[in-house]
Amino acid sequence: MEIRKKKWFHSDQLVILLFILPALLPILVFWIYPMLETIRISTTDWDYMSPQYNYVGLENYKQLLGDSSFHRALFNTLYFCVATSVLAILLGLFLAYLISGLKKCAGFFRSTFFLPWITPTIAVSIVWVWIFNPETGLMNFLLSLAGLPQLPWIESSQWAMPAVIILSVWRICGYNMIFFLAAMYRVPKQLYEAADMDGASNIHKFVHITLPYISPTTFFVIIVDLIDSMKAYDQILILTQGGPAGSTRTILYYFFQLAFEQFNMGQATATAVFLVLITASLSAVNFYFSKKWVNY
């Protein structure tokens, strides 16, 4: 009896493996193999052009760790990711809270705020180049109407990164709003009714009922926003090209410059490995701490 059960168990595992094999093949070909090849190239001095190259071991990683340009790109990446994610989550949550209370035109506002996410980033960035133009741009025009001083925006190393962050937050907040809206609609209405009977205010209901129930969605949005911010490239290319003076050069843009401007593919792929490690570390930290507050 035990022998037959064991044989059935192994045959059942084989059937399961055959069913998931078509899904595993694209992962092996287009994800795992490129990752392994990236790690291999990062140990070489390949210039992207020559057929010959030498293995240099961990020399590319050592040079990157001692490179001030890489240090600045790392700082810019973390600054950009944290600022963009926090602002986009807060704004998306605020918009979702406002729209969830609407009885009319909710669909119109959902579509309007979601449009930037589905619009090509390059096309959007070209429009924002005009918006941030120090002389004829819309942003400085609005600042002048409010009686505030005009800013140099993308022409200044001080204001270029905030300009890229503003564009990125505007693009992603509608995406966050959709997830928060869906989560808010799933909150049991009985809890709000009980809170109304107890005389709870809207703020009290939001803090003690809504936020705890949408915490899994909040966790998901944090992960998505961080990963999306880590791979930001199009808006930086169009708005600032990593400048002025490297003030908006992130790790991904630094990879592009090493690979396709300096043709240093060894250090470029080493930079890509660092980017993957940082992304994986952020995800691991979020997964660990999410266990303390996700009750869903």
C-alpha positions as a Markdown table, in Angstrom:
| # | Residue | x | y | z |
|---|---|---|---|---|
| 1 | Met | 0.0 | 0.0 | 0.0 |
| 2 | Glu | 2.8 | 2.4 | 0.9 |
| 3 | Ile | 4.8 | 1.5 | -2.2 |
| 4 | Arg | 1.8 | 2.3 | -4.5 |
| 5 | Lys | 1.1 | 5.6 | -2.7 |
| 6 | Lys | 4.8 | 6.5 | -3.2 |
| 7 | Lys | 4.7 | 5.7 | -6.9 |
| 8 | Trp | 1.5 | 7.7 | -7.3 |
| 9 | Phe | 3.1 | 10.7 | -5.5 |
| 10 | His | 6.1 | 10.7 | -7.8 |
| 11 | Ser | 4.0 | 10.4 | -11.0 |
| 12 | Asp | 1.8 | 13.2 | -9.7 |
| 13 | Gln | 4.8 | 15.4 | -9.2 |
| 14 | Leu | 5.9 | 14.6 | -12.8 |
| 15 | Val | 2.5 | 15.7 | -14.2 |
| 16 | Ile | 2.6 | 18.9 | -12.2 |
| 17 | Leu | 6.1 | 19.6 | -13.5 |
| 18 | Leu | 5.0 | 19.0 | -17.1 |
| 19 | Phe | 2.2 | 21.5 | -16.7 |
| 20 | Ile | 4.3 | 24.3 | -15.2 |
| 21 | Leu | 7.2 | 23.7 | -17.6 |
| 22 | Pro | 5.8 | 26.0 | -20.4 |
| 23 | Ala | 5.6 | 28.8 | -17.8 |
| 24 | Leu | 9.1 | 28.0 | -16.5 |
| 25 | Leu | 10.8 | 28.1 | -19.9 |
| 26 | Pro | 10.3 | 31.8 | -20.6 |
| 27 | Ile | 11.6 | 32.6 | -17.0 |
| 28 | Leu | 14.7 | 30.5 | -17.6 |
| 29 | Val | 15.4 | 31.9 | -21.1 |
| 30 | Phe | 14.5 | 35.6 | -20.5 |
| 31 | Trp | 15.2 | 36.1 | -16.8 |
| 32 | Ile | 17.5 | 33.5 | -15.1 |
| 33 | Tyr | 19.9 | 33.1 | -18.1 |
| 34 | Pro | 20.3 | 36.8 | -18.7 |
| 35 | Met | 21.0 | 37.3 | -15.0 |
| 36 | Leu | 23.7 | 34.7 | -15.0 |
| 37 | Glu | 25.2 | 36.1 | -18.1 |
| 38 | Thr | 25.1 | 39.6 | -16.6 |
| 39 | Ile | 27.1 | 38.3 | -13.6 |
| 40 | Arg | 29.6 | 36.7 | -15.9 |
| 41 | Ile | 30.1 | 39.8 | -18.0 |
| 42 | Ser | 30.6 | 41.9 | -14.8 |
| 43 | Thr | 33.8 | 39.9 | -14.2 |
| 44 | Thr | 35.3 | 40.9 | -17.5 |
| 45 | Asp | 36.7 | 44.0 | -19.2 |
| 46 | Trp | 34.5 | 43.7 | -22.3 |
| 47 | Asp | 34.2 | 47.0 | -24.2 |
| 48 | Tyr | 30.9 | 46.0 | -26.0 |
| 49 | Met | 32.7 | 46.1 | -29.4 |
| 50 | Ser | 35.7 | 43.7 | -29.4 |
| 51 | Pro | 35.2 | 39.9 | -29.6 |
| 52 | Gln | 38.0 | 39.4 | -27.2 |
| 53 | Tyr | 38.0 | 40.2 | -23.5 |
| 54 | Asn | 39.7 | 39.3 | -20.3 |
| 55 | Tyr | 38.3 | 38.1 | -17.0 |
| 56 | Val | 39.2 | 40.5 | -14.2 |
| 57 | Gly | 37.3 | 38.9 | -11.3 |
| 58 | Leu | 35.8 | 41.4 | -8.8 |
| 59 | Glu | 37.9 | 44.3 | -10.1 |
| 60 | Asn | 34.9 | 46.1 | -11.6 |
| 61 | Tyr | 33.0 | 45.9 | -8.2 |
| 62 | Lys | 36.0 | 47.3 | -6.4 |
| 63 | Gln | 36.3 | 50.2 | -8.8 |
| 64 | Leu | 32.6 | 51.0 | -8.4 |
| 65 | Leu | 32.8 | 50.9 | -4.7 |
| 66 | Gly | 35.6 | 53.4 | -4.8 |
| 67 | Asp | 34.1 | 55.6 | -7.5 |
| 68 | Ser | 32.6 | 58.9 | -6.2 |
| 69 | Ser | 30.3 | 59.1 | -9.2 |
| 70 | Phe | 28.8 | 55.7 | -8.3 |
| 71 | His | 28.4 | 56.9 | -4.7 |
| 72 | Arg | 26.5 | 60.0 | -5.9 |
| 73 | Ala | 24.4 | 58.0 | -8.2 |
| 74 | Leu | 23.5 | 55.6 | -5.4 |
| 75 | Phe | 22.5 | 58.6 | -3.1 |
| 76 | Asn | 20.5 | 60.1 | -5.9 |
| 77 | Thr | 18.7 | 56.8 | -6.5 |
| 78 | Leu | 17.8 | 56.4 | -2.8 |
| 79 | Tyr | 16.7 | 60.0 | -2.5 |
| 80 | Phe | 14.6 | 59.8 | -5.7 |
| 81 | Cys | 13.0 | 56.4 | -4.7 |
| 82 | Val | 12.1 | 57.4 | -1.1 |
| 83 | Ala | 10.8 | 60.9 | -2.0 |
| 84 | Thr | 8.8 | 59.7 | -5.1 |
| 85 | Ser | 7.3 | 56.7 | -3.3 |
| 86 | Val | 6.3 | 58.5 | -0.1 |
| 87 | Leu | 4.7 | 61.5 | -2.0 |
| 88 | Ala | 3.0 | 59.2 | -4.6 |
| 89 | Ile | 1.5 | 57.0 | -1.9 |
| 90 | Leu | 0.2 | 59.9 | 0.2 |
| 91 | Leu | -1.2 | 61.7 | -2.8 |
| 92 | Gly | -2.8 | 58.5 | -4.2 |
| 93 | Leu | -4.3 | 57.7 | -0.8 |
| 94 | Phe | -5.7 | 61.2 | -0.5 |
| 95 | Leu | -7.2 | 61.1 | -4.0 |
| 96 | Ala | -8.7 | 57.7 | -3.3 |
| 97 | Tyr | -10.3 | 58.9 | 0.0 |
| 98 | Leu | -11.8 | 61.9 | -1.8 |
| 99 | Ile | -13.2 | 59.9 | -4.7 |
| 100 | Ser | -14.5 | 57.1 | -2.5 |
| 101 | Gly | -16.9 | 59.6 | -1.0 |
| 102 | Leu | -18.3 | 60.8 | -4.3 |
| 103 | Lys | -21.6 | 59.5 | -5.6 |
| 104 | Lys | -21.4 | 61.2 | -9.0 |
| 105 | Cys | -18.6 | 61.6 | -11.5 |
| 106 | Ala | -16.3 | 59.1 | -9.6 |
| 107 | Gly | -15.6 | 57.2 | -12.8 |
| 108 | Phe | -14.6 | 60.4 | -14.6 |
| 109 | Phe | -12.1 | 61.4 | -11.8 |
| 110 | Arg | -10.7 | 57.8 | -11.7 |
| 111 | Ser | -10.0 | 57.9 | -15.4 |
| 112 | Thr | -8.6 | 61.4 | -15.4 |
| 113 | Phe | -6.1 | 60.7 | -12.6 |
| 114 | Phe | -5.1 | 57.3 | -14.1 |
| 115 | Leu | -4.4 | 58.6 | -17.5 |
| 116 | Pro | -0.8 | 59.7 | -16.7 |
| 117 | Trp | 0.2 | 56.1 | -15.9 |
| 118 | Ile | -0.9 | 54.7 | -19.2 |
| 119 | Thr | 0.5 | 57.6 | -21.2 |
| 120 | Pro | 4.1 | 57.0 | -22.6 |
| 121 | Thr | 6.6 | 58.4 | -20.2 |
| 122 | Ile | 8.7 | 59.9 | -23.0 |
| 123 | Ala | 5.7 | 61.8 | -24.4 |
| 124 | Val | 4.8 | 63.1 | -21.0 |
| 125 | Ser | 8.4 | 64.1 | -20.2 |
| 126 | Ile | 8.6 | 66.2 | -23.4 |
| 127 | Val | 5.5 | 68.2 | -22.2 |
| 128 | Trp | 7.0 | 68.6 | -18.8 |
| 129 | Val | 10.2 | 70.0 | -20.3 |
| 130 | Trp | 8.1 | 73.0 | -21.4 |
| 131 | Ile | 6.3 | 73.1 | -18.0 |
| 132 | Phe | 9.7 | 73.4 | -16.2 |
| 133 | Asn | 11.1 | 75.9 | -18.6 |
| 134 | Pro | 12.5 | 78.7 | -16.4 |
| 135 | Glu | 11.4 | 81.5 | -18.8 |
| 136 | Thr | 8.2 | 80.4 | -20.6 |
| 137 | Gly | 7.1 | 77.4 | -18.5 |
| 138 | Leu | 3.8 | 76.9 | -16.8 |
| 139 | Met | 5.3 | 76.1 | -13.5 |
| 140 | Asn | 7.0 | 79.4 | -13.0 |
| 141 | Phe | 3.9 | 81.2 | -14.4 |
| 142 | Leu | 1.8 | 79.6 | -11.6 |
| 143 | Leu | 4.5 | 80.5 | -9.0 |
| 144 | Ser | 4.4 | 84.1 | -10.2 |
| 145 | Leu | 0.6 | 84.2 | -9.9 |
| 146 | Ala | 1.0 | 83.0 | -6.3 |
| 147 | Gly | 3.5 | 85.7 | -5.6 |
| 148 | Leu | 6.4 | 83.2 | -5.2 |
| 149 | Pro | 9.9 | 83.6 | -6.8 |
| 150 | Gln | 10.5 | 81.8 | -10.0 |
| 151 | Leu | 12.9 | 78.8 | -10.0 |
| 152 | Pro | 15.5 | 77.5 | -12.5 |
| 153 | Trp | 14.1 | 74.0 | -12.2 |
| 154 | Ile | 15.9 | 71.6 | -14.6 |
| 155 | Glu | 18.7 | 74.1 | -15.3 |
| 156 | Ser | 19.7 | 74.0 | -11.6 |
| 157 | Ser | 21.5 | 71.2 | -9.8 |
| 158 | Gln | 19.5 | 72.2 | -6.7 |
| 159 | Trp | 16.0 | 72.0 | -8.3 |
| 160 | Ala | 16.5 | 69.4 | -11.1 |
| 161 | Met | 15.9 | 66.4 | -8.9 |
| 162 | Pro | 12.7 | 67.9 | -7.3 |
| 163 | Ala | 11.5 | 68.6 | -10.8 |
| 164 | Val | 12.0 | 64.9 | -11.8 |
| 165 | Ile | 10.3 | 63.8 | -8.6 |
| 166 | Ile | 7.3 | 66.1 | -9.3 |
| 167 | Leu | 6.9 | 64.5 | -12.7 |
| 168 | Ser | 7.2 | 61.0 | -11.3 |
| 169 | Val | 4.7 | 61.6 | -8.5 |
| 170 | Trp | 2.2 | 63.0 | -11.0 |
| 171 | Arg | 2.6 | 60.0 | -13.2 |
| 172 | Ile | 2.3 | 57.3 | -10.6 |
| 173 | Cys | -0.2 | 58.7 | -8.0 |
| 174 | Gly | -3.2 | 57.8 | -10.2 |
| 175 | Tyr | -2.0 | 54.2 | -10.4 |
| 176 | Asn | -1.8 | 54.1 | -6.6 |
| 177 | Met | -5.2 | 55.7 | -6.3 |
| 178 | Ile | -6.8 | 52.8 | -8.2 |
| 179 | Phe | -5.5 | 50.2 | -5.8 |
| 180 | Phe | -6.4 | 52.2 | -2.7 |
| 181 | Leu | -9.9 | 52.8 | -4.1 |
| 182 | Ala | -10.4 | 49.1 | -4.7 |
| 183 | Ala | -9.2 | 48.3 | -1.1 |
| 184 | Met | -11.5 | 51.0 | 0.4 |
| 185 | Tyr | -14.5 | 49.6 | -1.4 |
| 186 | Arg | -13.8 | 46.2 | 0.3 |
| 187 | Val | -13.9 | 47.6 | 3.9 |
| 188 | Pro | -17.1 | 46.3 | 5.6 |
| 189 | Lys | -19.7 | 49.0 | 5.8 |
| 190 | Gln | -20.9 | 47.7 | 9.2 |
| 191 | Leu | -17.7 | 49.0 | 10.7 |
| 192 | Tyr | -18.4 | 52.5 | 9.6 |
| 193 | Glu | -22.0 | 52.3 | 10.7 |
| 194 | Ala | -20.9 | 51.1 | 14.2 |
| 195 | Ala | -18.4 | 54.0 | 14.3 |
| 196 | Asp | -21.1 | 56.5 | 13.4 |
| 197 | Met | -23.3 | 55.2 | 16.2 |
| 198 | Asp | -20.4 | 55.8 | 18.6 |
| 199 | Gly | -20.0 | 59.3 | 17.3 |
| 200 | Ala | -16.6 | 58.8 | 15.6 |
| 201 | Ser | -15.3 | 61.5 | 13.3 |
| 202 | Asn | -14.2 | 61.0 | 9.7 |
| 203 | Ile | -10.6 | 61.2 | 10.7 |
| 204 | His | -11.1 | 58.7 | 13.5 |
| 205 | Lys | -12.8 | 56.2 | 11.1 |
| 206 | Phe | -10.1 | 56.7 | 8.5 |
| 207 | Val | -7.2 | 56.1 | 11.0 |
| 208 | His | -8.8 | 53.3 | 12.9 |
| 209 | Ile | -10.9 | 51.5 | 10.3 |
| 210 | Thr | -9.8 | 52.3 | 6.8 |
| 211 | Leu | -6.0 | 52.3 | 7.2 |
| 212 | Pro | -5.8 | 48.9 | 9.0 |
| 213 | Tyr | -8.0 | 47.3 | 6.4 |
| 214 | Ile | -6.1 | 48.6 | 3.4 |
| 215 | Ser | -2.7 | 47.8 | 5.0 |
| 216 | Pro | -2.1 | 44.8 | 2.6 |
| 217 | Thr | -2.7 | 47.1 | -0.4 |
| 218 | Thr | -0.5 | 49.7 | 1.1 |
| 219 | Phe | 2.3 | 47.2 | 1.4 |
| 220 | Phe | 1.8 | 46.1 | -2.2 |
| 221 | Val | 1.9 | 49.7 | -3.4 |
| 222 | Ile | 5.1 | 50.5 | -1.5 |
| 223 | Ile | 6.8 | 47.5 | -3.2 |
| 224 | Val | 5.6 | 48.5 | -6.6 |
| 225 | Asp | 6.5 | 52.2 | -6.2 |
| 226 | Leu | 10.0 | 51.4 | -5.0 |
| 227 | Ile | 10.7 | 49.1 | -7.8 |
| 228 | Asp | 9.2 | 51.5 | -10.4 |
| 229 | Ser | 11.3 | 54.3 | -9.0 |
| 230 | Met | 14.5 | 52.2 | -9.0 |
| 231 | Lys | 14.1 | 51.6 | -12.8 |
| 232 | Ala | 13.2 | 55.3 | -13.6 |
| 233 | Tyr | 15.0 | 56.3 | -16.8 |
| 234 | Asp | 12.8 | 57.9 | -19.5 |
| 235 | Gln | 11.9 | 61.0 | -17.5 |
| 236 | Ile | 15.5 | 61.6 | -16.5 |
| 237 | Leu | 16.8 | 61.1 | -20.0 |
| 238 | Ile | 14.3 | 63.7 | -21.5 |
| 239 | Leu | 14.3 | 66.2 | -18.6 |
| 240 | Thr | 17.9 | 66.4 | -17.5 |
| 241 | Gln | 20.2 | 63.7 | -19.1 |
| 242 | Gly | 21.4 | 63.0 | -15.6 |
| 243 | Gly | 22.5 | 66.6 | -15.0 |
| 244 | Pro | 23.1 | 69.4 | -14.2 |
| 245 | Ala | 26.5 | 68.2 | -12.9 |
| 246 | Gly | 25.2 | 64.7 | -12.2 |
| 247 | Ser | 22.5 | 65.9 | -9.7 |
| 248 | Thr | 19.9 | 63.6 | -11.3 |
| 249 | Arg | 22.1 | 60.7 | -12.3 |
| 250 | Thr | 20.6 | 57.5 | -10.8 |
| 251 | Ile | 22.1 | 54.1 | -10.9 |
| 252 | Leu | 20.1 | 53.0 | -14.0 |
| 253 | Tyr | 21.2 | 56.2 | -15.9 |
| 254 | Tyr | 24.7 | 55.6 | -14.7 |
| 255 | Phe | 24.5 | 52.1 | -16.1 |
| 256 | Phe | 23.4 | 53.6 | -19.4 |
| 257 | Gln | 26.3 | 56.0 | -19.5 |
| 258 | Leu | 28.9 | 53.3 | -18.7 |
| 259 | Ala | 27.5 | 50.8 | -21.2 |
| 260 | Phe | 26.6 | 53.0 | -24.2 |
| 261 | Glu | 28.6 | 56.2 | -23.8 |
| 262 | Gln | 31.8 | 54.9 | -22.3 |
| 263 | Phe | 31.5 | 51.3 | -23.7 |
| 264 | Asn | 32.6 | 49.9 | -20.3 |
| 265 | Met | 30.3 | 46.9 | -20.3 |
| 266 | Gly | 32.1 | 45.2 | -17.4 |
| 267 | Gln | 31.5 | 48.0 | -14.9 |
| 268 | Ala | 28.0 | 48.6 | -16.4 |
| 269 | Thr | 26.9 | 45.1 | -15.7 |
| 270 | Ala | 28.4 | 45.3 | -12.2 |
| 271 | Thr | 26.3 | 48.4 | -11.7 |
| 272 | Ala | 23.2 | 46.4 | -12.9 |
| 273 | Val | 24.1 | 43.7 | -10.3 |
| 274 | Phe | 24.2 | 46.3 | -7.6 |
| 275 | Leu | 20.8 | 47.6 | -8.7 |
| 276 | Val | 19.3 | 44.1 | -8.5 |
| 277 | Leu | 20.8 | 43.6 | -5.1 |
| 278 | Ile | 19.4 | 46.9 | -3.8 |
| 279 | Thr | 15.9 | 46.2 | -5.2 |
| 280 | Ala | 15.9 | 42.7 | -3.7 |
| 281 | Ser | 17.1 | 44.1 | -0.3 |
| 282 | Leu | 14.3 | 46.7 | -0.3 |
| 283 | Ser | 11.8 | 44.0 | -1.1 |
| 284 | Ala | 13.1 | 41.8 | 1.7 |
| 285 | Val | 13.0 | 44.6 | 4.3 |
| 286 | Asn | 9.5 | 45.4 | 3.3 |
| 287 | Phe | 8.4 | 41.8 | 3.4 |
| 288 | Tyr | 10.0 | 41.4 | 6.9 |
| 289 | Phe | 8.4 | 44.4 | 8.5 |
| 290 | Ser | 5.0 | 43.9 | 6.7 |
| 291 | Lys | 4.5 | 40.8 | 8.9 |
| 292 | Lys | 4.2 | 43.1 | 11.9 |
| 293 | Trp | 1.3 | 45.2 | 10.6 |
| 294 | Val | -0.4 | 43.2 | 7.9 |
| 295 | Asn | -3.5 | 41.7 | 9.5 |
| 296 | Tyr | -5.3 | 40.6 | 6.4 |
